[in-house]
Amino acid sequence: MSANEKLALFDYDGTIVDSAIMIVEGAIAAFRMCGLPDPDPRKVRENIGKPLAIALDEYMPPGYKVTPEQISEAYRSWYAEQGRLGLQNEPLYPGVVDLLKELKTNEWLIGIATNKSRLGLTNGLAKHHLSDFFDITLSTDENIPKPNPAMAIKAMKDLGVENKFCVIIGDTINDIGLGVNAGITSIGVTWGYNSRELLKTAGATHLVNNANDLGKLMKTIFA
């Protein structure tokens, strides 16, 4: 591939789709399956973007002999059933798919780097008819979770892209952390689950408020 290939890596939850409602519902269902009291929905939402077991550990009640891994398994079981029934409640954010299509038209390589499971990502992409749309998709089933740079490093290696022509686009400090750790440009989107202030403090190279602003930025970012 050309040394001047450009790669845009997108986070999934909170960046391409709004999955907060489903993640909160799944956490509550998983806690109930494990005999635990319902978690605080606000804390569940605040921890979206973290690897599942780590996020669950943030709001597990004390005094129960249930591990985050057991809750993770219950969550995955619930999520898989929702997917089987076609009940994923993860609407696309406005303008994002049009932006993705525009990037492809402008000869960008596009990928996904997510802390979501492979099953969850596969189900979500299928529901939105995006299964064959991306040049590469990376999940925590095969890679070290963000903010570790492993996903970006693999994507650049597999697609033949230099880090000066790679950008990570996401809504949480884990996405921005991946960018910082991989030495690539990072764009924080403010329509997701972390605040503008958090994204800025984490080291975001750029911040955007909507897909239209992101599209304008992408036209000039490596010009």
Backbone bond lengths (Angstrom), bond angles and torsions (degrees), N, CA, C in turn:
res aa  C-N    CA-C-N  psi(-1)  N-CA   C-N-CA  omega(-1)  CA-C   N-CA-C  phi
1 M - - - 1.465 - - 1.534 110.72 -
2 S 1.286 116.25 156.40 1.453 121.35 177.71 1.517 111.31 -62.72
3 A 1.339 114.90 145.80 1.467 119.32 178.30 1.517 111.43 -68.48
4 N 1.331 116.44 -12.90 1.462 119.68 -178.01 1.527 113.19 -102.39
5 E 1.333 117.34 17.36 1.465 120.08 173.26 1.528 109.05 -59.22
6 K 1.329 116.11 139.87 1.473 121.67 177.84 1.530 108.98 -110.02
7 L 1.324 115.90 135.19 1.460 120.94 -177.87 1.524 110.50 -124.67
8 A 1.323 115.80 126.61 1.462 122.16 173.19 1.526 108.23 -109.44
9 L 1.322 116.24 112.94 1.463 121.71 175.68 1.521 108.68 -95.92
10 F 1.318 116.57 126.88 1.453 121.66 -179.86 1.522 110.38 -109.21
11 D 1.317 116.03 137.65 1.462 120.84 162.39 1.534 106.92 -66.86
12 Y 1.332 117.24 166.95 1.476 119.84 -179.41 1.527 111.53 -108.31
13 D 1.333 117.60 -70.10 1.464 120.79 -179.23 1.527 110.57 -65.70
14 G 1.320 116.43 124.85 1.463 120.39 177.86 1.511 113.84 86.69
15 T 1.336 116.62 -3.62 1.463 121.26 -179.41 1.524 110.88 -124.41
16 I 1.328 116.67 -52.29 1.468 121.29 175.54 1.522 110.49 -94.97
17 V 1.320 117.01 -42.32 1.469 120.96 178.84 1.521 110.90 -125.60
18 D 1.327 115.03 152.29 1.463 121.68 174.21 1.524 107.83 -94.67
19 S 1.313 115.18 96.57 1.463 120.77 -174.50 1.522 112.95 -102.77
20 A 1.343 117.28 8.50 1.471 119.95 -173.74 1.528 112.29 -59.11
21 I 1.333 117.22 -43.24 1.471 120.00 -177.80 1.524 109.93 -60.13
22 M 1.328 115.40 -45.08 1.466 119.15 -177.44 1.521 111.79 -70.03
23 I 1.323 117.22 -39.15 1.468 120.39 179.68 1.527 110.39 -64.04
24 V 1.321 117.07 -41.95 1.469 120.41 178.03 1.527 110.46 -64.42
25 E 1.331 116.76 -45.65 1.469 120.17 178.09 1.529 110.82 -60.03
26 G 1.328 116.62 -41.05 1.456 120.88 -179.16 1.512 112.59 -67.30
27 A 1.330 116.74 -38.93 1.460 120.10 178.51 1.526 110.46 -64.18
28 I 1.328 116.25 -43.54 1.465 120.00 178.54 1.528 110.54 -62.52
29 A 1.337 116.56 -44.39 1.463 120.70 179.52 1.527 110.81 -62.12
30 A 1.339 116.71 -42.20 1.465 120.52 -178.54 1.530 111.08 -65.52
31 F 1.331 116.62 -41.05 1.466 120.22 178.35 1.528 110.13 -61.94
32 R 1.314 116.41 -42.69 1.467 120.14 -179.77 1.528 110.57 -66.17
33 M 1.342 117.62 -39.32 1.455 121.27 177.76 1.534 111.60 -61.71
34 C 1.320 116.05 -28.43 1.468 121.07 -178.89 1.534 112.54 -96.98
35 G 1.345 116.58 8.16 1.460 120.16 177.85 1.512 114.57 74.78
36 L 1.320 117.02 25.47 1.465 121.96 -178.88 1.526 110.54 -105.91
37 P 1.340 116.78 153.48 1.472 119.07 173.42 1.528 110.79 -66.54
38 D 1.327 116.06 155.08 1.466 120.33 -177.66 1.527 111.36 -58.49
39 P 1.322 117.26 138.37 1.466 119.85 175.12 1.527 110.71 -75.74
40 D 1.322 115.51 163.94 1.457 122.14 176.84 1.533 108.77 -73.26
41 P 1.345 118.65 116.19 1.472 119.89 -178.47 1.526 113.59 -54.81
42 R 1.338 116.08 -34.32 1.477 119.41 179.88 1.528 111.08 -63.68
43 K 1.339 116.58 -41.14 1.461 120.01 179.69 1.523 111.40 -70.17
44 V 1.327 116.19 -34.57 1.468 119.41 176.54 1.523 109.07 -60.67
45 R 1.316 115.97 -48.67 1.471 120.68 -178.31 1.528 111.12 -61.93
46 E 1.328 117.11 -41.74 1.466 121.04 -178.58 1.530 112.32 -61.56
47 N 1.323 116.60 -26.13 1.460 120.45 -174.73 1.532 113.32 -100.79
48 I 1.334 117.15 7.80 1.463 120.06 175.14 1.529 108.92 -62.69
49 G 1.316 115.27 137.84 1.460 120.19 -179.00 1.506 112.96 105.77
50 K 1.338 116.21 -18.89 1.458 119.74 175.37 1.528 109.05 -84.56
51 P 1.348 117.62 155.13 1.465 118.72 171.38 1.521 109.54 -52.98
52 L 1.330 117.08 142.00 1.460 121.66 -168.54 1.529 113.68 -54.74
53 A 1.337 117.06 -48.81 1.466 119.62 -177.50 1.527 111.44 -62.76
54 I 1.345 116.76 -37.65 1.470 120.71 179.04 1.524 110.34 -68.31
55 A 1.332 116.73 -43.63 1.464 120.44 179.15 1.525 111.06 -61.19
56 L 1.330 116.22 -45.64 1.455 120.20 -179.13 1.526 111.42 -61.80
57 D 1.313 116.32 -35.65 1.463 120.48 -179.33 1.528 111.41 -64.18
58 E 1.338 117.08 -23.75 1.464 121.69 -178.92 1.530 111.83 -69.97
59 Y 1.339 117.30 -27.23 1.467 117.60 -175.95 1.523 113.51 -129.62
60 M 1.317 116.23 20.32 1.472 118.88 172.37 1.520 110.53 -71.49
61 P 1.322 118.40 137.06 1.463 119.62 176.84 1.529 110.61 -71.81
62 P 1.328 118.11 147.18 1.462 120.29 178.70 1.530 111.15 -74.71
63 G 1.306 115.32 158.64 1.460 120.21 172.10 1.507 116.04 88.95
64 Y 1.337 117.55 9.05 1.467 120.37 179.00 1.532 109.17 -115.42
65 K 1.306 115.98 141.76 1.473 120.43 -179.45 1.533 110.08 -92.19
66 V 1.326 113.83 57.61 1.463 120.93 177.18 1.526 107.27 -126.38
67 T 1.324 116.89 132.08 1.457 119.93 -177.70 1.528 110.82 -91.48
68 P 1.344 117.12 156.64 1.458 119.53 174.49 1.533 111.66 -56.97
69 E 1.327 116.98 -32.93 1.460 120.39 179.81 1.530 111.31 -64.89
70 Q 1.350 116.54 -38.40 1.466 120.09 177.83 1.531 110.76 -65.58
71 I 1.325 115.99 -40.89 1.464 120.08 178.10 1.533 109.65 -67.03
72 S 1.340 116.16 -39.81 1.465 120.19 177.32 1.518 110.82 -58.00
73 E 1.331 116.47 -43.22 1.460 120.75 -179.21 1.526 110.62 -65.34
74 A 1.338 116.53 -40.39 1.462 120.52 177.87 1.534 110.43 -63.91
75 Y 1.338 115.63 -40.73 1.467 120.39 178.93 1.529 110.11 -62.94
76 R 1.326 116.45 -46.17 1.473 120.11 -179.08 1.529 111.02 -62.56
77 S 1.328 116.24 -37.93 1.460 120.65 177.94 1.526 110.57 -63.08
78 W 1.333 115.53 -46.12 1.469 120.64 177.92 1.526 110.26 -62.17
79 Y 1.333 116.47 -44.65 1.458 120.62 -176.90 1.529 110.95 -64.88
80 A 1.326 115.88 -41.81 1.462 120.05 179.29 1.520 110.81 -60.80
81 E 1.331 116.50 -39.40 1.464 120.30 179.19 1.524 110.81 -67.00
82 Q 1.322 116.64 -39.81 1.468 119.55 176.72 1.522 110.23 -61.20
83 G 1.339 115.88 -42.40 1.455 120.46 178.36 1.520 112.02 -63.27
84 R 1.338 116.50 -42.23 1.463 120.94 179.99 1.524 110.81 -61.14
85 L 1.330 115.34 -35.32 1.461 120.79 -178.90 1.535 112.60 -87.85
86 G 1.337 116.59 -3.42 1.463 119.96 -179.30 1.515 113.03 71.87
87 L 1.331 116.94 31.46 1.466 121.08 -173.99 1.530 113.70 -106.73
88 Q 1.348 117.96 17.43 1.462 117.97 178.89 1.529 109.93 -62.03
89 N 1.318 115.78 123.25 1.467 120.90 179.40 1.526 107.92 -101.72
90 E 1.339 115.66 76.42 1.457 121.89 -175.46 1.527 109.69 -135.94
91 P 1.323 117.64 76.59 1.467 119.59 -177.29 1.528 112.45 -67.70
92 L 1.311 115.44 147.98 1.460 121.40 175.66 1.524 110.43 -69.76
93 Y 1.320 116.45 144.37 1.463 119.41 173.19 1.529 109.67 -73.46
94 P 1.324 117.21 147.16 1.467 120.83 -177.09 1.530 112.24 -57.66
95 G 1.321 115.45 131.96 1.460 121.20 172.43 1.515 116.23 81.26
96 V 1.328 118.32 -7.39 1.463 119.66 -173.15 1.532 111.55 -70.36
97 V 1.324 117.96 -43.94 1.465 119.55 -178.96 1.527 110.49 -65.77
98 D 1.324 118.03 -39.84 1.468 120.31 176.30 1.528 110.40 -60.55
99 L 1.341 116.57 -38.88 1.460 120.34 177.64 1.527 110.90 -64.16
100 L 1.329 116.73 -44.26 1.465 120.37 178.92 1.526 110.81 -59.21
101 K 1.320 116.71 -43.15 1.471 120.75 179.41 1.536 110.96 -64.39
102 E 1.338 115.34 -38.49 1.463 119.77 179.01 1.528 110.90 -64.86
103 L 1.328 116.11 -39.98 1.466 119.82 178.35 1.528 110.61 -62.36
104 K 1.320 116.85 -43.20 1.468 119.84 179.34 1.524 110.56 -63.54
105 T 1.329 116.24 -40.19 1.461 120.46 178.17 1.528 110.49 -61.14
106 N 1.329 115.57 -34.07 1.464 120.96 -179.26 1.527 112.31 -91.17
107 E 1.342 115.88 19.46 1.463 124.04 171.19 1.524 114.35 67.08
108 W 1.325 116.77 29.98 1.458 120.60 168.40 1.528 108.98 -81.91
109 L 1.320 116.87 144.23 1.455 121.84 161.73 1.522 106.62 -82.38
110 I 1.330 117.58 139.05 1.457 119.49 179.48 1.527 109.99 -129.30
111 G 1.326 114.62 143.14 1.459 120.11 -179.42 1.508 111.32 -144.29
112 I 1.319 114.94 173.65 1.462 122.18 175.57 1.521 108.64 -121.82
113 A 1.313 115.97 133.85 1.462 122.86 173.21 1.527 106.63 -126.56
114 T 1.330 116.64 105.89 1.462 120.36 -171.34 1.523 112.32 -130.75
115 N 1.309 115.86 148.52 1.462 121.34 171.36 1.524 111.46 -87.09
116 K 1.312 116.95 7.29 1.458 122.89 174.45 1.532 108.82 -75.67
117 S 1.321 117.00 160.09 1.463 120.44 176.39 1.526 110.34 -72.37
118 R 1.324 116.25 159.70 1.464 120.73 176.55 1.528 110.82 -60.99
119 L 1.330 116.99 -41.98 1.461 120.52 179.52 1.524 110.93 -60.35
120 G 1.336 116.44 -47.21 1.459 120.12 -179.59 1.516 112.11 -61.81
121 L 1.326 116.31 -41.68 1.457 120.41 179.32 1.525 111.11 -66.69
122 T 1.327 116.81 -44.67 1.465 121.22 -179.93 1.522 111.00 -59.75
123 N 1.334 116.64 -45.88 1.465 120.94 179.35 1.531 111.48 -62.51
124 G 1.337 115.68 -43.52 1.455 119.74 -177.92 1.518 112.59 -65.57
125 L 1.323 116.33 -45.40 1.465 119.68 179.74 1.520 111.09 -63.65
126 A 1.336 116.10 -38.72 1.467 119.44 178.99 1.527 110.88 -63.65
127 K 1.311 116.31 -42.61 1.472 119.50 -178.16 1.531 111.09 -62.66
128 H 1.340 116.24 -34.85 1.465 119.87 -177.79 1.534 112.11 -96.38
129 H 1.338 116.50 12.01 1.472 122.32 176.84 1.531 111.70 58.59
130 L 1.332 115.47 41.92 1.463 121.35 -179.40 1.532 112.02 -120.59
131 S 1.323 116.84 15.84 1.470 120.25 -172.20 1.525 112.86 -59.05
132 D 1.327 118.14 -37.14 1.467 121.41 -176.15 1.525 112.22 -107.86
133 F 1.311 116.24 19.98 1.464 120.36 -171.01 1.531 112.81 -85.80
134 F 1.320 117.17 -32.23 1.463 121.22 -170.11 1.523 112.13 -96.20
135 D 1.331 115.83 148.34 1.462 121.66 178.11 1.525 111.84 -74.31
136 I 1.332 117.65 -26.95 1.459 122.02 176.73 1.523 108.60 -157.37
137 T 1.322 116.80 143.45 1.469 121.37 173.95 1.518 107.84 -130.80
138 L 1.323 115.84 134.31 1.458 121.89 -177.20 1.523 109.75 -128.73
139 S 1.326 116.24 130.98 1.457 121.62 179.11 1.524 109.81 -127.69
140 T 1.322 116.11 174.72 1.464 119.72 -178.72 1.524 112.43 -76.71
141 D 1.328 118.11 -6.83 1.464 119.01 175.44 1.524 111.30 -69.53
142 E 1.339 116.92 -26.31 1.466 119.97 -177.75 1.520 112.94 -118.92
143 N 1.328 118.22 -5.43 1.469 121.14 -172.36 1.516 111.79 -138.76
144 I 1.330 115.56 158.54 1.465 120.93 173.79 1.524 107.75 -67.73
145 P 1.353 118.55 134.86 1.468 120.22 -176.75 1.525 113.49 -63.13
146 K 1.321 115.41 154.19 1.466 121.50 168.55 1.536 108.26 -62.66
147 P 1.327 118.37 146.17 1.471 129.94 15.04 1.530 115.62 -87.09
148 N 1.326 119.01 5.85 1.459 119.45 172.11 1.531 108.46 -55.44
149 P 1.328 119.07 141.03 1.466 121.09 -175.58 1.526 114.76 -79.83
150 A 1.354 118.47 3.61 1.462 121.41 -171.06 1.524 113.33 -54.57
151 M 1.343 117.84 -41.67 1.465 119.60 -177.55 1.519 111.47 -63.97
152 A 1.328 116.50 -43.07 1.461 119.87 179.63 1.519 110.93 -66.54
153 I 1.323 116.78 -41.41 1.468 120.43 -179.88 1.524 110.84 -62.10
154 K 1.326 116.74 -43.67 1.469 120.21 179.16 1.524 110.83 -64.47
155 A 1.337 116.38 -44.59 1.467 120.01 -178.65 1.524 110.69 -60.84
156 M 1.332 117.06 -45.39 1.463 120.17 -179.51 1.525 111.02 -64.86
157 K 1.332 116.48 -40.87 1.463 120.05 179.60 1.528 111.17 -64.85
158 D 1.334 116.26 -47.29 1.464 120.48 -176.29 1.525 112.32 -67.00
159 L 1.336 116.60 -32.70 1.468 120.23 -175.32 1.524 112.99 -101.17
160 G 1.324 117.08 -1.55 1.452 120.28 176.62 1.514 114.13 69.61
161 V 1.348 116.08 44.61 1.463 121.43 -176.78 1.528 109.80 -116.34
162 E 1.324 116.81 135.58 1.461 121.70 174.60 1.526 109.82 -77.51
163 N 1.349 115.95 150.98 1.470 117.79 -176.32 1.529 112.78 -65.53
164 K 1.315 117.95 -22.71 1.472 119.08 178.30 1.525 112.32 -73.36
165 F 1.354 116.93 -9.72 1.459 121.20 177.79 1.535 111.88 -117.50
166 C 1.329 115.90 24.21 1.470 121.03 179.48 1.520 109.83 -120.79
167 V 1.332 116.51 141.14 1.457 121.80 179.13 1.522 109.16 -134.86
168 I 1.332 116.48 139.77 1.468 122.02 172.04 1.515 108.03 -105.14
169 I 1.330 116.42 134.40 1.463 122.53 -178.32 1.525 107.43 -121.90
170 G 1.334 117.02 119.54 1.453 118.88 -177.36 1.507 113.03 -163.37
171 D 1.330 114.42 173.61 1.472 120.37 -171.43 1.518 113.94 -109.54
172 T 1.346 118.98 -0.07 1.458 119.61 -177.14 1.525 111.44 -127.69
173 I 1.319 113.98 165.81 1.463 119.65 179.65 1.529 111.32 -65.15
174 N 1.323 118.34 -21.81 1.463 119.66 175.99 1.526 111.05 -69.11
175 D 1.334 117.38 -35.94 1.462 121.12 176.13 1.524 110.63 -66.55
176 I 1.330 115.13 -46.86 1.463 119.47 179.90 1.525 109.56 -64.64
177 G 1.337 116.66 -38.85 1.458 120.51 178.11 1.517 112.26 -61.10
178 L 1.340 116.98 -39.79 1.460 120.15 174.85 1.521 109.99 -58.09
179 G 1.331 116.17 -44.13 1.459 119.84 179.59 1.512 112.58 -60.77
180 V 1.319 115.72 -46.61 1.470 120.68 179.42 1.526 110.30 -62.14
181 N 1.326 116.50 -46.18 1.469 120.79 -176.10 1.526 112.90 -69.78
182 A 1.339 116.52 -28.19 1.468 120.46 -179.76 1.530 112.30 -91.49
183 G 1.323 116.65 -6.82 1.454 120.21 -178.63 1.512 113.44 69.33
184 I 1.359 116.20 35.87 1.462 120.55 179.33 1.522 109.83 -120.52
185 T 1.319 116.51 165.27 1.461 122.45 177.10 1.524 109.74 -65.75
186 S 1.329 116.74 140.84 1.467 120.41 177.89 1.522 110.20 -126.56
187 I 1.329 115.04 137.66 1.471 121.64 177.57 1.520 108.08 -119.79
188 G 1.318 116.23 119.07 1.451 120.91 176.19 1.515 110.44 -90.85
189 V 1.340 116.43 127.70 1.466 120.47 176.73 1.523 108.35 -100.38
190 T 1.325 115.82 133.97 1.461 120.06 -171.72 1.525 113.50 -91.99
191 W 1.354 117.19 4.26 1.470 119.22 -179.65 1.525 112.64 -89.90
192 G 1.319 117.80 1.88 1.461 120.98 -176.78 1.507 114.26 -98.72
193 Y 1.348 116.53 -132.61 1.467 121.15 -165.28 1.525 115.25 -109.81
194 N 1.328 118.30 -6.54 1.470 120.63 174.41 1.526 109.04 -115.10
195 S 1.309 116.46 149.37 1.457 121.35 -176.35 1.527 111.52 -75.07
196 R 1.321 114.81 160.83 1.466 121.69 175.40 1.530 110.43 -54.72
197 E 1.334 116.53 -41.58 1.457 120.78 -178.21 1.521 111.50 -63.52
198 L 1.340 116.75 -43.15 1.468 120.27 178.50 1.524 110.95 -62.73
199 L 1.314 116.68 -44.44 1.464 121.21 -178.91 1.524 110.95 -63.33
200 K 1.315 115.35 -41.98 1.466 119.95 179.50 1.524 110.71 -64.94
201 T 1.328 116.42 -45.16 1.465 120.95 179.78 1.524 111.82 -63.14
202 A 1.342 116.25 -33.06 1.468 120.88 -179.78 1.529 112.27 -70.97
203 G 1.342 116.39 -14.82 1.458 119.58 176.17 1.511 115.99 108.92
204 A 1.349 117.47 22.26 1.467 120.25 179.75 1.524 110.78 -58.17
205 T 1.338 116.09 133.92 1.460 120.78 177.63 1.518 110.44 -70.35
206 H 1.335 116.26 -38.92 1.463 122.78 -179.90 1.519 108.78 -139.51
207 L 1.347 116.47 157.15 1.454 123.12 173.61 1.523 108.42 -129.00
208 V 1.344 116.42 137.78 1.466 120.16 177.93 1.526 109.43 -133.51
209 N 1.341 115.30 152.05 1.462 120.68 -174.22 1.524 114.34 -101.70
210 N 1.335 117.87 -16.86 1.467 120.42 -179.06 1.520 109.63 -159.27
211 A 1.337 115.95 170.31 1.460 120.69 -176.07 1.526 111.91 -64.25
212 N 1.314 117.13 -32.98 1.461 120.50 178.55 1.520 111.49 -63.06
213 D 1.352 115.87 -44.88 1.466 120.46 177.62 1.533 110.76 -64.38
214 L 1.326 116.05 -37.62 1.460 119.81 178.78 1.530 110.75 -65.10
215 G 1.342 116.08 -40.58 1.455 119.85 178.33 1.526 111.87 -61.11
216 K 1.325 116.65 -41.97 1.477 120.61 178.32 1.522 110.75 -62.74
217 L 1.331 116.06 -42.70 1.465 120.82 -179.42 1.532 110.94 -63.86
218 M 1.322 116.19 -41.31 1.463 119.76 -175.96 1.529 112.07 -66.64
219 K 1.328 117.76 -22.44 1.458 120.97 178.09 1.533 112.29 -71.34
220 T 1.328 116.33 -21.96 1.471 119.89 -173.40 1.535 113.35 -119.22
221 I 1.315 118.27 -6.47 1.462 120.62 -165.38 1.527 113.72 -62.98
222 F 1.332 117.64 -37.23 1.456 119.65 178.94 1.534 111.77 -116.64
223 A 1.326 114.72 23.93 1.467 119.60 -178.58 1.530 109.98 -70.32
